[in-house]
């Protein structure tokens, strides 16, 4: 195995922490994982209740890349009112909790892409008005894998001057992994044609919320066997004591991920695999 990029150069590894702003303790965990560990980037969840209070600390943290974690599903309400985005919400003004409810509605034509466009644009504006400079976009529950959603995401990103996005990857067997790979290949072709930059490989979907010490290094080793000059690892660190997080029934082990991400042995292993830490700003014109 040759983990180095073309010409023997070290490959860029983006370690992105999703869901900044979910709760204050998640936000603090992400900043610690950057300060003391290998996290280089984070995606902000502007609709989350802890975002506005957590934004100043992120704005004042040097060296961390920031992206928008655009959301049209989840436990939290949209930024816009039900009158402004009626097809995204139910009669109580709630978003679909999961992609499992959202995707069939989108496929049936029950979601107006203009509602999606307005809400996503509002979330980007919210992050920018908080003083954050956004370098990439991705989506909560990876909705931009679906072509109509991905097109809207790229539209609003371009309008905001953002030219990098996540391509979701999976190596799992079975129908879910096969579907993700098919959709990701289509998204990659479209993104490249539109001039978007993206990491050449990635991990974190199959391992979402479970990257403790026993899984983090094997995942890095698997990424080292992929090709291309760059890779992204999506993570979900957070502090252990966080009663505000109880409303999110995701089964994630936030504190165990945080412990693994700040482990000096993990950093040493990452370096030995031929990676150098970077952000979306370090990606070249073509992945």
Protein Blocks (a to p, Z undefined) as FASTA:
>chain_A
ZZbdehhiacddddddehihkamklmmmmmmmmmmmmbfbdcddfkbmklmmmmmmmmmp
ghiacdddddfbdjbdcfbdfklmmmlpcfkopacfbfklmmmmmmnopacfklmmmmmm
mmmmmmmmnopacfbdcdehhlmmpmklmmmmmmmmmmnopabdcddddfbecjklmmmm
mmmmmmmmmmmmnopacdfbdchjlmgoiacfklmmmmmmmmmmpgcjbdcdddddddfb
lfklmmpcnhpafklmmmmmmmmklmmmmmmnopacddfklpcfbZZ
